[in-house]
Amino acid sequence: MPGHKIGVNMDLVFSNTVFVLDRHCRYPEIPNAYLAFLARCQSRRTLRQSAYYLKDYWDWCERSAVAWDKATEGDIWNYVRTIPGKSEAYNRSIGRVCDFYRYAERNGVANPTENLVRPKNILKRRNRLEPEIRIPSLDAYARFLVGLERERNRLIAETFFVTGLRLDELRALPRSLGAWVPDRNDEVEYTVVGKGDVARTLKMGVEHWRSLVAYAEKASGPYLFSHDGVRPLSSDTIEKVFRRNSHATGVRIYPHLLRHMFATFRLRALLAQGIGTDAALLRVQMELGHRSIHTTSIYLHLIPGGPVSASMGRYQQNMSREIECKIRKLKASRK
């Protein structure tokens, strides 16, 4: 917690390695040592900026009666909610707090930010605390699929929707997936390498797998979705396809939104089968590759209606059939 106030009106000054801020306070021992550590590698201007980022956090701790060395992850998220702005300055501010706690951890202080992953992603998560995510209806998704006339583009959208893969994970899918063997539950196990080069084993429904295998037989190169038979399809190309189709169909869908859709429909399917909330969240956390269960829990309030099944193979089969039914009705209405 901040110490005594002093009446010195000056920028960041150095006095026996004790850092002082405008009309503020002398930092406690560990935060002061952290600033001294930064002083070895940061310019005076950058160091002053870092000190003021921490000052904002100390002020919040003081107002909220939270001891900085006893803060929990919940306290950090409460602090995140109070930070205005949606710019790099926001990310630098919370990033400095995360970096400080990593330093303090060496001195025996519990790190409440260890599950917040990279600071640049925290702004996105802060926005999800008061979600602006709007999950499209299955009818809207069907209209979006109808607009994708090319087989490759439609398969990409369907794969995002039924697997919840990230963009880079989908781009890295191998063309050799025909060698995968379905199990007795009509599911195919496969491994993807996600953020931080962490591999996880997932399952895919056999019907969608067969569609990918049929497409792979006509493709060339090591990747399922390839740019030139050598390199994987670029992220920009995929996002451009989605943007153009969104304008053409009037349905705004982008690759990561389909991952959100997968998470919400999948979570609802598990809960409807009587699986407890904690167990359902843990399973979806594994399927999505989230490091923190907090990220997965955000989807709880977004759950819409949809086909129900706990088995991944049956879940994907039910979803695919409902979407196909909606597409047939949509095409019939246009004739």
N, C-alpha and C positions, 0 to 999 in steps of 0.2 A: 504494500500500500504506500502511497506517496507520503513523504515525511513532512517536515515543517515548511511553511511558506516563507519565502524570503523576498525582500523588497528591492531586488536588483533588477533593473530593466535593461537587459542586454541580450544579445544573441547567445548562441551556445558558447560557453567559455570553459576554459580548462583550469582547474585549481587543484593541484595534487591529484590529478586523474579523477576528481569528483566532478560530474557534469551537472550544470545548472541551466535551467531554462527560464525564459521570461516569466516573472511573477509566479513561478511555479515552485519547484521543490528540488531538493537533492534526491537523486535516485537511490533506492535501497542498494545493498551490496551487490547482489547478483546482476540486476539490470545495469548498474554502473560498470561492472566488470564486462558486461556484454558490449556496452558502448565503447569502452576502452579497447576491446577486441576489434570492433569495427573501425576504430580510429587508425589502426595500422594499415588498412587497405582502402579506405574511402576518403574522398576529398572532404574538405571542411564543409562545403555546401551540401554534399550528399549525406554526410554524417549529421548535420543539423536537421535535414529532412527526416532521416531515420529516427532521430530523437523526438521530433514532434509527432511522428506516427505513434511512437510508444506513449508519448504524453497523452494523446487522445484515449489510449487504452487505459492508462492509469486513472484518468479523470472518470472514465466510465466505471472502473472498479470502485472508485471512491463513492460515486453517486449510488451505485447498486449494492454497496456494502459487501463487495466480493474481494477476498484476499487473493492477490494475483498468483501466489504460490499454492493456493488451494482451489483454483478454478477448475471446473469440470468442462466436459465437451458441451454440455447444455448451456453453461455460462458463455462459452465462446460463441455459440450460435445466437444467443440473446444479444451479444455485442454486435455480431454481424448484422443483425436486423436493424441496428440503430445507425449504421454507416450509410450516409447518403451517397448518391453518385453511381454512375455506371461506366466508369472510365478506367484508364490504366492507374490513375491515382488511387482508386479504390483497391485494386488488386495489390498495389505496392504497400498500402497501409496494412491490410490483413496479412499480406505476405511477410511483412516485417515482424508482426506479432508471432506468426508461426515459426519464423526463423529464431526469434528470441527464445521461445519455449524449447526448441531443439537444443539451443545452447544451455538453457537452464537445466535441461534433463541430465546433463553431465554432472550437475551439482546436486543431484538427488531430488529435483523437483519433478513431479509427475507432469507429463506432456499431454495436455487436453486437446492438442491439435493434431495428434498423430494420425487420425482417421480423416483428416480434411484433404488429403492428397495434395496435388500441386496447387499453389496459391492462385494461379491464373484461372483455375476452374471454380474457385470458391464463389466468385460473383455469379456464375451461372446457377450454382446451388442456392445462393442467397435468394435469387429471383424465384427459385422453385419452392422456397418456403411459403411464399404467397403465390401459388402457381398461376402462371399465365398460359400454361399448356392447355390447349383445347384439342381433345382427342376427337378426330373425325368419326362420324358414324360409319357403319359398314356399308351403307348405301353410298356415301361420299367416296369411300375407298374403292368401291366397285366402279364408280364413274371415272375415277382416276386410272384404274387399270384398263378400262376400255380405251382410254386415250393413248395408251402405250401399244402401238401397233407392232413394233419390232419385238420379236421373240426374246432377244437378249434383254431389252429394257424391262419387259414385263417380268421375266424370271428374276431379275435383280430386285424389283419391287416386292415380289412375292417372297423371295428369300429373306429380305429384311423383315417382312411382316410375320412370317411363321417361325423365325429363328431368333430374332432380336439381336443379330450380329451388329457390331460396329462397322463403320464404313471400311476401315482398313482391314478388319477381319474378313469381310466379304471379299475384298479385292485379293486377298491372299489365298482364297480357296483353290486347291489344286485341281487340275483337270483329271487327275487319276482317281477321282472319287468313285469311279465304277468298281474299284477294288474293295470298297467297303462292303461289309456283309451285314444284311439285316438280321436282327435277332428274332426270337419267337414272338415278341410283342410288336412286330412290324415296325421296329425302330432301328435306326442306323447310328452307331456311335462314331463321333468324329472329334478331332482335337483342333482347337484354334489357339492362336497366340495373341493375347490381348495386350492391354496397357502394361508397360513395365516388363514386356517380354515374358509375362506369366501365362503359362499354358493351362487350359481347362478342357475337360472332356464333356461334350454335349451330345444330345440326341436329336435326330431328325426323323420325321415321319417318312415312311417308305414311299408314299405316293409322290411327295415333293422330291425326294431323292431320285426317283425314277425320271422325273422331268429334267432334273439337272444332268443325269447320266445321258439321256437322249441328246441334250444340247451339247454335252462334252464330246460326244462322238463326232459332231460336226465341227468342233473347234480345233485349234492347233496351239502348240506351245505348252509350257508347264502350268499356266494359270487357266482357271475355268473361264473367267471373264478377262480376255486379253485385249490389249490395244493393237498390237501388231504381230501377235504370235510369239512374242518374246517377253514383253513387259505387261504387267497387269494394267487393267483399265484405270485411268487416272481418276482421282477424286473429283477434279474439276469437270471431267466429262460426265460423270454420273450426276453430279449436282446440277449441271446445265440441262441434262435430260429431264430431271425432276422439275426444274424451274419452268422450262418451256411447256411441259405437260400441265403444270399447275395453271399457267396463263390460259392454255387452250381449254381446259375443262372447268376452270373456276373453282377447283378444289386445291387448297394450299397444302401440299404434302411434301416433305423433304425427307432425306434418308433417315435422319435421327428421330424424326417424328414416328416413323414406323417402328423403331425400337421402343418408343414410349407406348405405342399401341400394343405391341407384343407384351410388354410388362403388365399393362393394366388388364388386358383380356386373360393373360395367363394367371395372374394373381386371383382374378375373380373365379376362374375355373377351379383353382385349388381350394379356395375358401368355400365354394359351393359344394365341394365334395366332402365337406366336414373336416378338412385338415385345419388344425389350429393356425391362428394368425402368425405366431412366431415360426412355426415349421414352414408355412407357406412362404413367408418372407425369406427365410434361409434358402429355400429351394430356388426361388426367383433370383435371389442375390447371386447364387452360384451360376445360374444360367446366364445372367447378364454380365458376370465378372466384376461386380461391384466390390470395392475394398471395405466399404462401410455399410452396415445394415441400415443406417440412417438414410442413405441415398435411396435404397429400395423402398423404405417405408413411405416415401413421398408419394408413391403411386397408389396408396390405399384409398385416398379420397377421390381418385380419378376413375375408379372402377365403373365401367358402363355395363350394359347387358351384352350377352354374347353366348356362344355355344359353351357347354359345360363338359369338361373331362379332365381328370387329373393326369392321365397318361399322355406323355408328349406326343407319341405317334397318333393316338386317337384325337387329341386336341387339335393337332395340325390338320388331320383329316376332316374333322368337323368344320373347322374354320374354312378350309379350302372349298368344301362342298357348299357351305352357306354363301360364300363369295361368288362361286360359279352360278348358283341359283339366282343371285341378285343381278349378275352380269347378263344372264339369259333374259331375265325380265326386262332389263334396261334396253337390250338390243331389240327385243320384240316390240317394245313401246315406241321405238324410233322408226319401225317399218311402216 
